[in-house]
Amino acid sequence: MKIIFMLLGTVSLGFGFAGIILPVLPTTPFLILSAYFYSKSSDKINDRFKSSKIYKNHLEDFITNKTMTRKQKWVLLIAVDLMLLISFISINSLFLRIVIIVLFLFKHWYFYRYVKIKK
């Protein structure tokens, strides 16, 4: 199971790196996912990831203080909103559309309530 978590963390990290270069791909959620998977895989890999420059530049403040820059927050919210909108448009199920609306509302409530803007 640890190998699967390590592979998932590496794939997610790859998407996170791509998100640094590509403006339409959000970096932060993939790096958070990588941090989660690496924490489940091994202490050595988790420690190595936490000491990396990408972790310190993009995640450390969010993980420790629940803060993001205004730009990071807006890019993340808009990118996820676009993904939810595409799903909402392409799905014909009323139940799934309601679930997407609830996810949209919960996501915005959480980010406005708990994720503070770093000064």
Secondary structure by P-SEA (a helix, b strand, c coil): caaaaaaaaaaaaaaaaaaaaccccccaaaaaaaaaaaaaccaaaaaaaaaccccccccccccccccccaaaaaaaaaaaaaaaaaaaaacccaaaaaaaaaaaaaaaaaaaccccccc
